[in-house]
Amino acid sequence: MEFATGAMGTLLPRLAGMLMEEYNLKESVKNGIRDLKAELESMEAALVKVSSIPLDQLDPQVNIWANEVRELSYAIEDSLDTFVTRVDGIEPTKPKIKHLLKKARNEFNKFKARHEIASDIKNIESQVRKIKERRDRYKIDHVVAIPATTTPDPRILALYEKKSDLVGIDKAISELVKVLSEGVDIPGRNLKIVSIVGIGGLGKTTLAKALYDELNQTYKCHAFVPVGQKPDTKKVLRDILLELDIELYRDASTMDERQLIDQLRKFLAGKRYFIVIDDIWDMQTWEIINCAFVDSHLESTLIITTRIVDVAKNVGGIYHMEPLSDDYSKMLFDTRTYGSEGPAEVTTKILKKCGGVPLAIITIASLFVGKHSEDWSKVYNTIGFVHQGNDNVNNTKKILSFSYYDLSFDLKTCLLYLSMFPEDSFIDKNSLIWLWVSEGFVPDSEVGENNFNKLVNKSMIEWMEPKEYWVAGFLGGYGRHQSRNGCRVHDMVLDLIRTISSDVNFVTVPEIEQHGTSSAGKQNNRVRRLALHGGSVEHISSIEIEHVRSFIATSCSDSRIFPLWGFKVLRVLVMQSCEFPEDCSLEHLGKLVHLRYLLLANTCNILPEGIGHDLKFLEVLDLRRGLRSDLPPSVGELRNLRCLQTDMHTKMKGEIGKLTSLEELQLYKVNKCPNFWTDVGNLIKLRVLEIHFKRMDETTGNALLKSLCKLCKIQSLKVVGEGRHENKYLVLKDSSLESMAPSPKLCLLSLEGMLVPTMPSWINYLHVPLLYHLCLKVQVVEARGIQLLGKLPL
């Protein structure tokens, strides 16, 4: 709900927590906090009402008032963060004399912090009084809100799976095949290039992908690569190489544009290929990419998709993407409302406004799912379509905003956060959910998962499986090598949420805003969430980073990254594919004492040794594709850590027994981790565990099994031994796995490289009804076990 209410969602519970005895505040300060909390709760309720009204319908004075309250909530929470880190983050050292000196200094610092928070509370009370006066003057409480009533329907996921579910696609495919086949009857004809052109949301990418799936196997090699509005052409060329042969070109990241083009020409020479370049916006980009495609006179095919007619005209043959016919529009609408049926005249009006744009039809249909026929007119009237001539682009954006304003407040916040990510990104679901948790948008990952699924069901984000996506993803690895699912944001939805995020000062993307996006919600360049995605950005030095809470940087050089010591209240730090010196250790990382989330991918090889002592509040440490060195032993001191993920290049040399808050753990080379086999049993909050070991004797293996039996909350368990590739399994005679009492939510169980005596009796549909993936090597399987396996949803 943060987009609407600033930091109120996390601030109010924290104010209540400040009244606890452990902070030892004076009674006068506590009374001030109580009064402040009561007034802020009233303001939060008013903000919720205000946020239900589209921004273009808000009275300007009301909008100004709302921005002031949001900014105040951030300032208050920043003050609390500073206080808490100075009080809770202090831990004495062990040597006696140093311990006494340290303790005395800590007590003085705590006294000073309490005095400063008392002063801050008085100053905040004064600001609140002034804002309250304006609230009464503008009669904010009389603002009428539009209720959010739509319930997401999980059945929408199934519609993404089959081509047969894509309404009207067969006719379009036939027409496009005809365009491609004209003049290709003679063997040896030159390279055929066709562009699919049309407005956003018509389904150009969907059509191109459907044709690609139908024809790619008839070509020697093939690739499908998105480009986007502000592309990094070097990245696009590299993605084409990776799609053609990821193993051969895994190290292509070091090549410049000319080298990439030369490699592509060399690879494609003498081959018949089919390549789709999705979403070209300008001729300069196309001309650079086109240099890579050689004509081997083998009837190769290139397809591009674009919204720009001039680009299409200069590329080659053109296929104009047309809106759906009335019949197909009605069919798509009926499919997406799952049998809900309303008055024919209302449906006709809806479809007329949608103008045959599939994305508009899909999003608006979600508003009517489960509605009674008599309610359709009311829902239609609350949508309040606005005519803007025959401009389908603006009409569709308007329709998308209607679906957006129908979302609950927490879903709006989670969706707006996606404006932080680059265009056309595959966004790893798990990493995204942990970002929401670290930001305080959701209390835990299970609520985050529900919100993710709801956004998919509402068609605000597109569900993606790694095998369906073809390029390097954001917050994850290369698509073909990921095991997790994720999403991408449709261009039109991304445009919408970037505009809203900027208007309410929720997210700042400078390279987008300098091209015209509104920044009316910003006050004195005070930025709360900042995203940099390569490229050239003007006036970046004017951004005040001391108030930034989240910083995401992708494909940036170290000269474009702000100095870490400049961030005063940073909670989230993500750096992906940023250019740093090889010996870079991010020496100022320890100064980010408020940090909750840290992701480093293809950026830095070394972590500071004292990270575990400095970042006391860190909850997520994601180093997949991050380091090429060992984790500092001090990582074992991160007692608030809830998620730790590494890859095969990183070893954990510190102990893990103190990391009792962990819910997810992914570690390689666990043999190097002291006492791992027994200590892992202390991590009883674990829901997801994936570990890889090189060697293990029977005693160690049995100790590990006994530890695993203590993990009663486990939902995904994967243990991998390297010997499995050589059919060298660790034979375990201990049957302790039988005593395990797993969570009924267990969905994945994989013990690779280990041979257990028998299949545990609890592996059945009554105890683990959600188990869909099972990998066990057992010595004896009884007939009853086979019968039970047959009833599992595997």
RAZI-V672528 format. One record per residue. N is the residue number from 1. RES is the residue in one small letter. OMEGA is omega as a letter, one per 40 degrees, with the letter a starting at -180 (999 if undefined). Layout:
BEGIN
<<N RES OMEGA> <N RES OMEGA>>
END
This chain:
BEGIN
<<1 m a> <2 e a> <3 f a> <4 a a> <5 t a> <6 g a> <7 a a> <8 m a> <9 g i> <10 t a> <11 l a> <12 l i> <13 p a> <14 r i> <15 l i> <16 a i> <17 g i> <18 m a> <19 l a> <20 m a> <21 e a> <22 e i> <23 y i> <24 n i> <25 l i> <26 k a> <27 e i> <28 s i> <29 v i> <30 k i> <31 n i> <32 g i> <33 i i> <34 r i> <35 d i> <36 l a> <37 k a> <38 a a> <39 e i> <40 l i> <41 e i> <42 s i> <43 m i> <44 e i> <45 a i> <46 a i> <47 l i> <48 v i> <49 k a> <50 v a> <51 s i> <52 s a> <53 i i> <54 p a> <55 l a> <56 d i> <57 q a> <58 l i> <59 d a> <60 p i> <61 q i> <62 v i> <63 n i> <64 i i> <65 w a> <66 a i> <67 n i> <68 e a> <69 v i> <70 r a> <71 e i> <72 l a> <73 s i> <74 y a> <75 a i> <76 i a> <77 e i> <78 d i> <79 s i> <80 l i> <81 d a> <82 t i> <83 f a> <84 v a> <85 t i> <86 r a> <87 v a> <88 d a> <89 g a> <90 i i> <91 e a> <92 p i> <93 t a> <94 k a> <95 p a> <96 k a> <97 i i> <98 k i> <99 h a> <100 l i> <101 l i> <102 k a> <103 k i> <104 a i> <105 r i> <106 n i> <107 e i> <108 f i> <109 n i> <110 k i> <111 f a> <112 k i> <113 a i> <114 r i> <115 h a> <116 e i> <117 i i> <118 a i> <119 s i> <120 d a> <121 i i> <122 k i> <123 n i> <124 i i> <125 e i> <126 s i> <127 q a> <128 v i> <129 r a> <130 k i> <131 i i> <132 k i> <133 e i> <134 r i> <135 r i> <136 d a> <137 r a> <138 y i> <139 k a> <140 i a> <141 d a> <142 h i> <143 v a> <144 v a> <145 a i> <146 i a> <147 p i> <148 a a> <149 t a> <150 t i> <151 t a> <152 p a> <153 d a> <154 p a> <155 r a> <156 i a> <157 l a> <158 a a> <159 l i> <160 y a> <161 e a> <162 k i> <163 k a> <164 s i> <165 d a> <166 l a> <167 v i> <168 g a> <169 i a> <170 d i> <171 k a> <172 a i> <173 i a> <174 s i> <175 e a> <176 l i> <177 v i> <178 k i> <179 v a> <180 l a> <181 s a> <182 e i> <183 g a> <184 v a> <185 d a> <186 i i> <187 p i> <188 g i> <189 r a> <190 n i> <191 l a> <192 k i> <193 i i> <194 v i> <195 s i> <196 i a> <197 v i> <198 g a> <199 i i> <200 g i> <201 g a> <202 l i> <203 g i> <204 k i> <205 t i> <206 t i> <207 l a> <208 a i> <209 k i> <210 a i> <211 l i> <212 y i> <213 d a> <214 e a> <215 l a> <216 n a> <217 q i> <218 t a> <219 y a> <220 k i> <221 c a> <222 h i> <223 a i> <224 f a> <225 v i> <226 p a> <227 v i> <228 g a> <229 q a> <230 k a> <231 p i> <232 d a> <233 t i> <234 k i> <235 k i> <236 v i> <237 l i> <238 r i> <239 d i> <240 i i> <241 l a> <242 l i> <243 e i> <244 l i> <245 d a> <246 i a> <247 e a> <248 l a> <249 y a> <250 r a> <251 d a> <252 a a> <253 s a> <254 t a> <255 m i> <256 d a> <257 e a> <258 r i> <259 q i> <260 l i> <261 i i> <262 d i> <263 q i> <264 l i> <265 r i> <266 k a> <267 f a> <268 l a> <269 a i> <270 g a> <271 k i> <272 r a> <273 y i> <274 f a> <275 i i> <276 v i> <277 i a> <278 d i> <279 d i> <280 i a> <281 w a> <282 d a> <283 m a> <284 q i> <285 t a> <286 w a> <287 e i> <288 i a> <289 i a> <290 n i> <291 c a> <292 a a> <293 f i> <294 v i> <295 d a> <296 s i> <297 h a> <298 l i> <299 e i> <300 s a> <301 t i> <302 l i> <303 i i> <304 i i> <305 t a> <306 t i> <307 r a> <308 i a> <309 v a> <310 d i> <311 v a> <312 a a> <313 k a> <314 n a> <315 v a> <316 g i> <317 g a> <318 i i> <319 y a> <320 h i> <321 m a> <322 e i> <323 p i> <324 l i> <325 s i> <326 d a> <327 d i> <328 y i> <329 s i> <330 k i> <331 m i> <332 l i> <333 f i> <334 d i> <335 t a> <336 r i> <337 t i> <338 y i> <339 g i> <340 s a> <341 e a> <342 g i> <343 p a> <344 a a> <345 e i> <346 v i> <347 t i> <348 t a> <349 k i> <350 i a> <351 l i> <352 k a> <353 k a> <354 c i> <355 g i> <356 g i> <357 v a> <358 p a> <359 l i> <360 a a> <361 i a> <362 i a> <363 t a> <364 i i> <365 a a> <366 s i> <367 l a> <368 f i> <369 v i> <370 g i> <371 k i> <372 h a> <373 s a> <374 e a> <375 d a> <376 w a> <377 s i> <378 k i> <379 v i> <380 y a> <381 n i> <382 t i> <383 i i> <384 g i> <385 f i> <386 v i> <387 h i> <388 q a> <389 g i> <390 n a> <391 d a> <392 n a> <393 v a> <394 n a> <395 n a> <396 t i> <397 k i> <398 k a> <399 i i> <400 l a> <401 s i> <402 f i> <403 s i> <404 y a> <405 y i> <406 d i> <407 l i> <408 s a> <409 f a> <410 d i> <411 l i> <412 k a> <413 t a> <414 c i> <415 l a> <416 l a> <417 y i> <418 l i> <419 s i> <420 m a> <421 f i> <422 p i> <423 e i> <424 d a> <425 s i> <426 f a> <427 i a> <428 d a> <429 k a> <430 n i> <431 s i> <432 l a> <433 i i> <434 w i> <435 l i> <436 w a> <437 v a> <438 s i> <439 e a> <440 g i> <441 f i> <442 v a> <443 p a> <444 d a> <445 s i> <446 e i> <447 v i> <448 g i> <449 e i> <450 n i> <451 n i> <452 f a> <453 n i> <454 k i> <455 l i> <456 v a> <457 n i> <458 k i> <459 s i> <460 m i> <461 i a> <462 e i> <463 w i> <464 m i> <465 e a> <466 p a> <467 k i> <468 e a> <469 y a> <470 w a> <471 v i> <472 a a> <473 g i> <474 f a> <475 l i> <476 g a> <477 g i> <478 y a> <479 g a> <480 r a> <481 h i> <482 q i> <483 s a> <484 r i> <485 n a> <486 g a> <487 c i> <488 r a> <489 v i> <490 h a> <491 d a> <492 m i> <493 v i> <494 l i> <495 d a> <496 l a> <497 i i> <498 r i> <499 t a> <500 i a> <501 s i> <502 s a> <503 d a> <504 v i> <505 n i> <506 f i> <507 v i> <508 t i> <509 v a> <510 p a> <511 e i> <512 i a> <513 e a> <514 q i> <515 h i> <516 g i> <517 t a> <518 s i> <519 s a> <520 a a> <521 g a> <522 k i> <523 q i> <524 n i> <525 n a> <526 r a> <527 v a> <528 r i> <529 r a> <530 l i> <531 a i> <532 l a> <533 h i> <534 g i> <535 g a> <536 s a> <537 v i> <538 e i> <539 h a> <540 i a> <541 s a> <542 s a> <543 i i> <544 e a> <545 i a> <546 e i> <547 h a> <548 v i> <549 r i> <550 s i> <551 f i> <552 i i> <553 a i> <554 t i> <555 s i> <556 c i> <557 s a> <558 d i> <559 s a> <560 r a> <561 i i> <562 f i> <563 p a> <564 l a> <565 w a> <566 g i> <567 f a> <568 k a> <569 v a> <570 l i> <571 r a> <572 v i> <573 l i> <574 v i> <575 m a> <576 q i> <577 s i> <578 c a> <579 e i> <580 f i> <581 p a> <582 e a> <583 d a> <584 c a> <585 s i> <586 l a> <587 e a> <588 h a> <589 l a> <590 g i> <591 k i> <592 l a> <593 v i> <594 h a> <595 l i> <596 r a> <597 y i> <598 l i> <599 l i> <600 l a> <601 a a> <602 n a> <603 t a> <604 c a> <605 n a> <606 i i> <607 l i> <608 p a> <609 e a> <610 g a> <611 i a> <612 g i> <613 h a> <614 d a> <615 l a> <616 k a> <617 f a> <618 l a> <619 e a> <620 v i> <621 l a> <622 d a> <623 l i> <624 r a> <625 r a> <626 g a> <627 l i> <628 r a> <629 s a> <630 d i> <631 l i> <632 p i> <633 p a> <634 s i> <635 v i> <636 g i> <637 e a> <638 l a> <639 r i> <640 n a> <641 l a> <642 r a> <643 c i> <644 l a> <645 q i> <646 t i> <647 d a> <648 m a> <649 h a> <650 t i> <651 k i> <652 m a> <653 k i> <654 g i> <655 e a> <656 i a> <657 g a> <658 k a> <659 l a> <660 t i> <661 s a> <662 l i> <663 e i> <664 e a> <665 l i> <666 q a> <667 l i> <668 y i> <669 k a> <670 v i> <671 n a> <672 k a> <673 c a> <674 p i> <675 n a> <676 f a> <677 w i> <678 t a> <679 d a> <680 v i> <681 g i> <682 n a> <683 l a> <684 i i> <685 k a> <686 l i> <687 r a> <688 v i> <689 l i> <690 e a> <691 i i> <692 h i> <693 f a> <694 k i> <695 r i> <696 m i> <697 d a> <698 e i> <699 t i> <700 t i> <701 g i> <702 n i> <703 a i> <704 l a> <705 l i> <706 k i> <707 s a> <708 l a> <709 c i> <710 k a> <711 l a> <712 c i> <713 k a> <714 i i> <715 q i> <716 s a> <717 l a> <718 k i> <719 v a> <720 v i> <721 g a> <722 e a> <723 g a> <724 r a> <725 h a> <726 e a> <727 n i> <728 k a> <729 y i> <730 l a> <731 v a> <732 l a> <733 k a> <734 d a> <735 s a> <736 s i> <737 l i> <738 e a> <739 s a> <740 m i> <741 a a> <742 p i> <743 s i> <744 p i> <745 k i> <746 l a> <747 c i> <748 l i> <749 l a> <750 s i> <751 l a> <752 e a> <753 g i> <754 m i> <755 l a> <756 v a> <757 p a> <758 t i> <759 m a> <760 p a> <761 s a> <762 w i> <763 i i> <764 n a> <765 y i> <766 l a> <767 h a> <768 v a> <769 p a> <770 l a> <771 l a> <772 y a> <773 h a> <774 l i> <775 c i> <776 l i> <777 k a> <778 v a> <779 q a> <780 v i> <781 v a> <782 e a> <783 a a> <784 r i> <785 g i> <786 i i> <787 q i> <788 l i> <789 l a> <790 g a> <791 k i> <792 l a> <793 p a> <794 l 999>>
END
